[in-house]
Amino acid sequence: MITFFGALCWGCEETIQLDLEQAPPVVVVDALLTDSMAYNHVRLSRSVDFYYEGRAPVITNAEVQVQDNEGNTYPYFYQEEDSLYRPSPPFAGEVGKVYTLNVTIDGQTITATDTLRFIAAIDSLRWRESESFFLEPKDDDYIYEVLTYAREPKETEDFYLFKFYRNDTIERFDSETGVFYSDDIGLGEEINDLSGPSLYSLEDTARFEMYSLTPTAFKYYFDLDQLINSDGGMFSGIPANPASNIEGANAVGFFQVSAISAEEIVVGDPETKRR
């Protein structure tokens, strides 16, 4: 049976030329709203074809605003210096509120809604000479790992996104995407000795950020991770856009609304050394 199937497939072999430029461009939405004024932004761009070289074209002429479930409206304006839309005046989101993003581009309307969920504070960060099985020193100066400690509320179902920084630069595992997410089942009741994706040298500043996610946002990051890390083999899923809260014709992306908990230390500070 296997031999017959193989022969049948060989006999029906046909060369197919893929048109990699056939898909029309779509609006790509990358939006973040947190309970900290410093993080809130909306990035708008257009997708490009397979052969395009350079950065995706940024959309600069959109009308952007966010509205909460109490009727408050916050306008956003395009900033040339970082190619982002930012709220003016700045504002911070509040835990428990529902926020809706409204974008209008050349008469096209795009909306997205997400809820700002609570997040517990990080207890502490600690540093020590690396004992991590996954990290090998590549430089005699970079031999220290930073560990995170935090509680996980048992009474609620929670979802998280993590970001690790070294001297203001986000750090990624060599073979991964830099997207680190988890639910409370994966974490257990606490984060204990959670090591970041890189090693540090003395006097480096280490920063760890936790973001609360809704179930929809968690599914988005799960789908994104699966899509980026798919090997394209016969057992891989069919490529598809990640689950999204974006609504509107010809638009993809996500509007993430999160509470944020952050902590940083200087490696070498005796007060934060792991005992």
BAMARLO-527526 format. One record per residue (C-alpha): y negated, z, x; residue number from 0; residue in one letter; chain. Coordinates in steps of 0.5 Angstrom, whole numbers, plus 500, padded with zeros to 3 digits. Last residue first. Layout:
N
<r py="Y" pz="Z" px="X" seq="NUM" type="a" mol="A"/>
...
This chain:
275
<r py="432" pz="598" px="545" seq="274" type="r" mol="A"/>
<r py="429" pz="592" px="543" seq="273" type="r" mol="A"/>
<r py="422" pz="591" px="546" seq="272" type="k" mol="A"/>
<r py="417" pz="592" px="542" seq="271" type="t" mol="A"/>
<r py="412" pz="597" px="545" seq="270" type="e" mol="A"/>
<r py="414" pz="595" px="552" seq="269" type="p" mol="A"/>
<r py="410" pz="588" px="551" seq="268" type="d" mol="A"/>
<r py="414" pz="583" px="555" seq="267" type="g" mol="A"/>
<r py="414" pz="578" px="549" seq="266" type="v" mol="A"/>
<r py="408" pz="578" px="545" seq="265" type="v" mol="A"/>
<r py="409" pz="580" px="538" seq="264" type="i" mol="A"/>
<r py="408" pz="576" px="531" seq="263" type="e" mol="A"/>
<r py="409" pz="578" px="524" seq="262" type="e" mol="A"/>
<r py="409" pz="573" px="518" seq="261" type="a" mol="A"/>
<r py="411" pz="574" px="510" seq="260" type="s" mol="A"/>
<r py="409" pz="569" px="505" seq="259" type="i" mol="A"/>
<r py="409" pz="568" px="498" seq="258" type="a" mol="A"/>
<r py="410" pz="561" px="496" seq="257" type="s" mol="A"/>
<r py="408" pz="555" px="492" seq="256" type="v" mol="A"/>
<r py="411" pz="548" px="494" seq="255" type="q" mol="A"/>
<r py="409" pz="542" px="491" seq="254" type="f" mol="A"/>
<r py="414" pz="537" px="493" seq="253" type="f" mol="A"/>
<r py="415" pz="529" px="496" seq="252" type="g" mol="A"/>
<r py="416" pz="523" px="492" seq="251" type="v" mol="A"/>
<r py="411" pz="518" px="488" seq="250" type="a" mol="A"/>
<r py="412" pz="511" px="485" seq="249" type="n" mol="A"/>
<r py="411" pz="513" px="477" seq="248" type="a" mol="A"/>
<r py="409" pz="521" px="476" seq="247" type="g" mol="A"/>
<r py="412" pz="528" px="476" seq="246" type="e" mol="A"/>
<r py="413" pz="531" px="483" seq="245" type="i" mol="A"/>
<r py="418" pz="537" px="482" seq="244" type="n" mol="A"/>
<r py="423" pz="534" px="487" seq="243" type="s" mol="A"/>
<r py="430" pz="534" px="488" seq="242" type="a" mol="A"/>
<r py="431" pz="530" px="495" seq="241" type="p" mol="A"/>
<r py="431" pz="522" px="495" seq="240" type="n" mol="A"/>
<r py="438" pz="519" px="495" seq="239" type="a" mol="A"/>
<r py="443" pz="517" px="500" seq="238" type="p" mol="A"/>
<r py="450" pz="516" px="497" seq="237" type="i" mol="A"/>
<r py="454" pz="522" px="500" seq="236" type="g" mol="A"/>
<r py="458" pz="523" px="506" seq="235" type="s" mol="A"/>
<r py="465" pz="522" px="506" seq="234" type="f" mol="A"/>
<r py="465" pz="515" px="509" seq="233" type="m" mol="A"/>
<r py="460" pz="516" px="514" seq="232" type="g" mol="A"/>
<r py="453" pz="516" px="514" seq="231" type="g" mol="A"/>
<r py="452" pz="522" px="519" seq="230" type="d" mol="A"/>
<r py="448" pz="526" px="514" seq="229" type="s" mol="A"/>
<r py="443" pz="531" px="518" seq="228" type="n" mol="A"/>
<r py="437" pz="528" px="514" seq="227" type="i" mol="A"/>
<r py="440" pz="527" px="507" seq="226" type="l" mol="A"/>
<r py="443" pz="534" px="507" seq="225" type="q" mol="A"/>
<r py="437" pz="538" px="510" seq="224" type="d" mol="A"/>
<r py="433" pz="534" px="505" seq="223" type="l" mol="A"/>
<r py="438" pz="536" px="499" seq="222" type="d" mol="A"/>
<r py="438" pz="543" px="501" seq="221" type="f" mol="A"/>
<r py="430" pz="543" px="502" seq="220" type="y" mol="A"/>
<r py="429" pz="541" px="495" seq="219" type="y" mol="A"/>
<r py="435" pz="545" px="492" seq="218" type="k" mol="A"/>
<r py="431" pz="551" px="495" seq="217" type="f" mol="A"/>
<r py="424" pz="549" px="492" seq="216" type="a" mol="A"/>
<r py="428" pz="548" px="485" seq="215" type="t" mol="A"/>
<r py="431" pz="555" px="486" seq="214" type="p" mol="A"/>
<r py="424" pz="558" px="487" seq="213" type="t" mol="A"/>
<r py="422" pz="559" px="494" seq="212" type="l" mol="A"/>
<r py="419" pz="565" px="498" seq="211" type="s" mol="A"/>
<r py="416" pz="564" px="505" seq="210" type="y" mol="A"/>
<r py="418" pz="567" px="511" seq="209" type="m" mol="A"/>
<r py="414" pz="567" px="518" seq="208" type="e" mol="A"/>
<r py="416" pz="569" px="525" seq="207" type="f" mol="A"/>
<r py="411" pz="568" px="531" seq="206" type="r" mol="A"/>
<r py="413" pz="569" px="538" seq="205" type="a" mol="A"/>
<r py="407" pz="570" px="543" seq="204" type="t" mol="A"/>
<r py="409" pz="568" px="550" seq="203" type="d" mol="A"/>
<r py="407" pz="573" px="556" seq="202" type="e" mol="A"/>
<r py="414" pz="574" px="559" seq="201" type="l" mol="A"/>
<r py="418" pz="567" px="557" seq="200" type="s" mol="A"/>
<r py="421" pz="565" px="551" seq="199" type="y" mol="A"/>
<r py="428" pz="562" px="548" seq="198" type="l" mol="A"/>
<r py="429" pz="558" px="542" seq="197" type="s" mol="A"/>
<r py="432" pz="557" px="535" seq="196" type="p" mol="A"/>
<r py="430" pz="564" px="533" seq="195" type="g" mol="A"/>
<r py="435" pz="570" px="533" seq="194" type="s" mol="A"/>
<r py="436" pz="574" px="527" seq="193" type="l" mol="A"/>
<r py="438" pz="581" px="529" seq="192" type="d" mol="A"/>
<r py="438" pz="584" px="522" seq="191" type="n" mol="A"/>
<r py="436" pz="581" px="516" seq="190" type="i" mol="A"/>
<r py="438" pz="585" px="510" seq="189" type="e" mol="A"/>
<r py="442" pz="586" px="504" seq="188" type="e" mol="A"/>
<r py="446" pz="580" px="505" seq="187" type="g" mol="A"/>
<r py="443" pz="574" px="508" seq="186" type="l" mol="A"/>
<r py="447" pz="568" px="506" seq="185" type="g" mol="A"/>
<r py="448" pz="571" px="499" seq="184" type="i" mol="A"/>
<r py="440" pz="572" px="499" seq="183" type="d" mol="A"/>
<r py="439" pz="565" px="499" seq="182" type="d" mol="A"/>
<r py="437" pz="561" px="506" seq="181" type="s" mol="A"/>
<r py="433" pz="556" px="509" seq="180" type="y" mol="A"/>
<r py="431" pz="553" px="516" seq="179" type="f" mol="A"/>
<r py="428" pz="546" px="516" seq="178" type="v" mol="A"/>
<r py="427" pz="545" px="524" seq="177" type="g" mol="A"/>
<r py="431" pz="539" px="523" seq="176" type="t" mol="A"/>
<r py="437" pz="540" px="527" seq="175" type="e" mol="A"/>
<r py="441" pz="538" px="534" seq="174" type="s" mol="A"/>
<r py="436" pz="541" px="539" seq="173" type="d" mol="A"/>
<r py="434" pz="547" px="534" seq="172" type="f" mol="A"/>
<r py="427" pz="547" px="532" seq="171" type="r" mol="A"/>
<r py="421" pz="551" px="534" seq="170" type="e" mol="A"/>
<r py="414" pz="551" px="531" seq="169" type="i" mol="A"/>
<r py="408" pz="551" px="537" seq="168" type="t" mol="A"/>
<r py="403" pz="556" px="536" seq="167" type="d" mol="A"/>
<r py="405" pz="560" px="542" seq="166" type="n" mol="A"/>
<r py="412" pz="560" px="540" seq="165" type="r" mol="A"/>
<r py="414" pz="559" px="533" seq="164" type="y" mol="A"/>
<r py="419" pz="560" px="528" seq="163" type="f" mol="A"/>
<r py="419" pz="558" px="521" seq="162" type="k" mol="A"/>
<r py="424" pz="561" px="515" seq="161" type="f" mol="A"/>
<r py="424" pz="558" px="508" seq="160" type="l" mol="A"/>
<r py="427" pz="563" px="503" seq="159" type="y" mol="A"/>
<r py="431" pz="564" px="496" seq="158" type="f" mol="A"/>
<r py="432" pz="570" px="492" seq="157" type="d" mol="A"/>
<r py="436" pz="573" px="486" seq="156" type="e" mol="A"/>
<r py="433" pz="580" px="485" seq="155" type="t" mol="A"/>
<r py="435" pz="587" px="485" seq="154" type="e" mol="A"/>
<r py="438" pz="587" px="492" seq="153" type="k" mol="A"/>
<r py="431" pz="586" px="495" seq="152" type="p" mol="A"/>
<r py="432" pz="583" px="502" seq="151" type="e" mol="A"/>
<r py="430" pz="588" px="508" seq="150" type="r" mol="A"/>
<r py="427" pz="585" px="514" seq="149" type="a" mol="A"/>
<r py="429" pz="585" px="522" seq="148" type="y" mol="A"/>
<r py="427" pz="579" px="526" seq="147" type="t" mol="A"/>
<r py="430" pz="578" px="534" seq="146" type="l" mol="A"/>
<r py="426" pz="575" px="539" seq="145" type="v" mol="A"/>
<r py="430" pz="572" px="545" seq="144" type="e" mol="A"/>
<r py="428" pz="572" px="552" seq="143" type="y" mol="A"/>
<r py="431" pz="568" px="558" seq="142" type="i" mol="A"/>
<r py="425" pz="563" px="559" seq="141" type="y" mol="A"/>
<r py="423" pz="564" px="566" seq="140" type="d" mol="A"/>
<r py="429" pz="562" px="570" seq="139" type="d" mol="A"/>
<r py="429" pz="555" px="566" seq="138" type="d" mol="A"/>
<r py="434" pz="552" px="561" seq="137" type="k" mol="A"/>
<r py="437" pz="559" px="559" seq="136" type="p" mol="A"/>
<r py="443" pz="558" px="554" seq="135" type="e" mol="A"/>
<r py="442" pz="559" px="546" seq="134" type="l" mol="A"/>
<r py="448" pz="559" px="541" seq="133" type="f" mol="A"/>
<r py="451" pz="565" px="544" seq="132" type="f" mol="A"/>
<r py="445" pz="569" px="544" seq="131" type="s" mol="A"/>
<r py="445" pz="575" px="549" seq="130" type="e" mol="A"/>
<r py="438" pz="573" px="551" seq="129" type="s" mol="A"/>
<r py="434" pz="579" px="555" seq="128" type="e" mol="A"/>
<r py="430" pz="583" px="549" seq="127" type="r" mol="A"/>
<r py="425" pz="582" px="544" seq="126" type="w" mol="A"/>
<r py="423" pz="585" px="537" seq="125" type="r" mol="A"/>
<r py="420" pz="583" px="531" seq="124" type="l" mol="A"/>
<r py="419" pz="588" px="525" seq="123" type="s" mol="A"/>
<r py="420" pz="590" px="518" seq="122" type="d" mol="A"/>
<r py="418" pz="583" px="515" seq="121" type="i" mol="A"/>
<r py="415" pz="584" px="508" seq="120" type="a" mol="A"/>
<r py="419" pz="583" px="502" seq="119" type="a" mol="A"/>
<r py="417" pz="576" px="498" seq="118" type="i" mol="A"/>
<r py="415" pz="575" px="491" seq="117" type="f" mol="A"/>
<r py="415" pz="569" px="487" seq="116" type="r" mol="A"/>
<r py="409" pz="564" px="486" seq="115" type="l" mol="A"/>
<r py="411" pz="559" px="481" seq="114" type="t" mol="A"/>
<r py="412" pz="551" px="482" seq="113" type="d" mol="A"/>
<r py="409" pz="545" px="478" seq="112" type="t" mol="A"/>
<r py="408" pz="538" px="480" seq="111" type="a" mol="A"/>
<r py="403" pz="532" px="477" seq="110" type="t" mol="A"/>
<r py="401" pz="525" px="479" seq="109" type="i" mol="A"/>
<r py="397" pz="521" px="475" seq="108" type="t" mol="A"/>
<r py="395" pz="514" px="477" seq="107" type="q" mol="A"/>
<r py="388" pz="511" px="476" seq="106" type="g" mol="A"/>
<r py="387" pz="509" px="483" seq="105" type="d" mol="A"/>
<r py="390" pz="516" px="485" seq="104" type="i" mol="A"/>
<r py="389" pz="522" px="481" seq="103" type="t" mol="A"/>
<r py="393" pz="528" px="483" seq="102" type="v" mol="A"/>
<r py="394" pz="535" px="479" seq="101" type="n" mol="A"/>
<r py="398" pz="540" px="482" seq="100" type="l" mol="A"/>
<r py="400" pz="546" px="477" seq="99" type="t" mol="A"/>
<r py="401" pz="553" px="479" seq="98" type="y" mol="A"/>
<r py="405" pz="559" px="475" seq="97" type="v" mol="A"/>
<r py="403" pz="566" px="477" seq="96" type="k" mol="A"/>
<r py="408" pz="571" px="479" seq="95" type="g" mol="A"/>
<r py="405" pz="573" px="485" seq="94" type="v" mol="A"/>
<r py="398" pz="571" px="486" seq="93" type="e" mol="A"/>
<r py="395" pz="565" px="490" seq="92" type="g" mol="A"/>
<r py="389" pz="565" px="495" seq="91" type="a" mol="A"/>
<r py="383" pz="561" px="494" seq="90" type="f" mol="A"/>
<r py="378" pz="557" px="499" seq="89" type="p" mol="A"/>
<r py="372" pz="555" px="496" seq="88" type="p" mol="A"/>
<r py="373" pz="549" px="496" seq="87" type="s" mol="A"/>
<r py="381" pz="548" px="496" seq="86" type="p" mol="A"/>
<r py="384" pz="543" px="502" seq="85" type="r" mol="A"/>
<r py="386" pz="536" px="502" seq="84" type="y" mol="A"/>
<r py="389" pz="534" px="509" seq="83" type="l" mol="A"/>
<r py="387" pz="529" px="514" seq="82" type="s" mol="A"/>
<r py="386" pz="534" px="519" seq="81" type="d" mol="A"/>
<r py="379" pz="533" px="522" seq="80" type="e" mol="A"/>
<r py="377" pz="528" px="516" seq="79" type="e" mol="A"/>
<r py="378" pz="534" px="510" seq="78" type="q" mol="A"/>
<r py="379" pz="531" px="503" seq="77" type="y" mol="A"/>
<r py="377" pz="536" px="498" seq="76" type="f" mol="A"/>
<r py="381" pz="540" px="493" seq="75" type="y" mol="A"/>
<r py="378" pz="543" px="486" seq="74" type="p" mol="A"/>
<r py="381" pz="550" px="484" seq="73" type="y" mol="A"/>
<r py="382" pz="551" px="476" seq="72" type="t" mol="A"/>
<r py="383" pz="557" px="473" seq="71" type="n" mol="A"/>
<r py="386" pz="556" px="466" seq="70" type="g" mol="A"/>
<r py="391" pz="563" px="466" seq="69" type="e" mol="A"/>
<r py="397" pz="559" px="468" seq="68" type="n" mol="A"/>
<r py="394" pz="556" px="474" seq="67" type="d" mol="A"/>
<r py="391" pz="550" px="476" seq="66" type="q" mol="A"/>
<r py="390" pz="546" px="482" seq="65" type="v" mol="A"/>
<r py="386" pz="540" px="484" seq="64" type="q" mol="A"/>
<r py="386" pz="533" px="487" seq="63" type="v" mol="A"/>
<r py="382" pz="527" px="486" seq="62" type="e" mol="A"/>
<r py="384" pz="522" px="491" seq="61" type="a" mol="A"/>
<r py="380" pz="517" px="496" seq="60" type="n" mol="A"/>
<r py="383" pz="519" px="502" seq="59" type="t" mol="A"/>
<r py="390" pz="517" px="502" seq="58" type="i" mol="A"/>
<r py="393" pz="517" px="509" seq="57" type="v" mol="A"/>
<r py="397" pz="511" px="512" seq="56" type="p" mol="A"/>
<r py="404" pz="513" px="515" seq="55" type="a" mol="A"/>
<r py="403" pz="514" px="522" seq="54" type="r" mol="A"/>
<r py="405" pz="508" px="527" seq="53" type="g" mol="A"/>
<r py="410" pz="502" px="527" seq="52" type="e" mol="A"/>
<r py="413" pz="499" px="521" seq="51" type="y" mol="A"/>
<r py="419" pz="496" px="521" seq="50" type="y" mol="A"/>
<r py="423" pz="500" px="516" seq="49" type="f" mol="A"/>
<r py="417" pz="499" px="511" seq="48" type="d" mol="A"/>
<r py="412" pz="504" px="510" seq="47" type="v" mol="A"/>
<r py="411" pz="510" px="505" seq="46" type="s" mol="A"/>
<r py="404" pz="512" px="503" seq="45" type="r" mol="A"/>
<r py="400" pz="518" px="504" seq="44" type="s" mol="A"/>
<r py="397" pz="525" px="501" seq="43" type="l" mol="A"/>
<r py="397" pz="532" px="504" seq="42" type="r" mol="A"/>
<r py="395" pz="538" px="500" seq="41" type="v" mol="A"/>
<r py="393" pz="544" px="503" seq="40" type="h" mol="A"/>
<r py="393" pz="552" px="503" seq="39" type="n" mol="A"/>
<r py="396" pz="555" px="509" seq="38" type="y" mol="A"/>
<r py="389" pz="559" px="511" seq="37" type="a" mol="A"/>
<r py="388" pz="562" px="504" seq="36" type="m" mol="A"/>
<r py="394" pz="567" px="504" seq="35" type="s" mol="A"/>
<r py="398" pz="568" px="497" seq="34" type="d" mol="A"/>
<r py="401" pz="561" px="498" seq="33" type="t" mol="A"/>
<r py="400" pz="553" px="496" seq="32" type="l" mol="A"/>
<r py="403" pz="548" px="500" seq="31" type="l" mol="A"/>
<r py="403" pz="540" px="498" seq="30" type="a" mol="A"/>
<r py="406" pz="534" px="502" seq="29" type="d" mol="A"/>
<r py="406" pz="528" px="497" seq="28" type="v" mol="A"/>
<r py="408" pz="521" px="499" seq="27" type="v" mol="A"/>
<r py="406" pz="516" px="494" seq="26" type="v" mol="A"/>
<r py="410" pz="510" px="494" seq="25" type="v" mol="A"/>
<r py="410" pz="503" px="497" seq="24" type="p" mol="A"/>
<r py="414" pz="497" px="494" seq="23" type="p" mol="A"/>
<r py="422" pz="497" px="497" seq="22" type="a" mol="A"/>
<r py="424" pz="490" px="499" seq="21" type="q" mol="A"/>
<r py="422" pz="491" px="507" seq="20" type="e" mol="A"/>
<r py="429" pz="493" px="509" seq="19" type="l" mol="A"/>
<r py="432" pz="486" px="506" seq="18" type="d" mol="A"/>
<r py="439" pz="487" px="508" seq="17" type="l" mol="A"/>
<r py="443" pz="481" px="510" seq="16" type="q" mol="A"/>
<r py="450" pz="482" px="507" seq="15" type="i" mol="A"/>
<r py="456" pz="478" px="511" seq="14" type="t" mol="A"/>
<r py="463" pz="478" px="507" seq="13" type="e" mol="A"/>
<r py="470" pz="480" px="508" seq="12" type="e" mol="A"/>
<r py="474" pz="479" px="502" seq="11" type="c" mol="A"/>
<r py="480" pz="477" px="506" seq="10" type="g" mol="A"/>
<r py="479" pz="483" px="510" seq="9" type="w" mol="A"/>
<r py="479" pz="488" px="504" seq="8" type="c" mol="A"/>
<r py="485" pz="485" px="502" seq="7" type="l" mol="A"/>
<r py="489" pz="486" px="508" seq="6" type="a" mol="A"/>
<r py="487" pz="493" px="509" seq="5" type="g" mol="A"/>
<r py="489" pz="494" px="502" seq="4" type="f" mol="A"/>
<r py="496" pz="491" px="503" seq="3" type="f" mol="A"/>
<r py="497" pz="495" px="509" seq="2" type="t" mol="A"/>
<r py="495" pz="502" px="506" seq="1" type="i" mol="A"/>
<r py="500" pz="500" px="500" seq="0" type="m" mol="A"/>
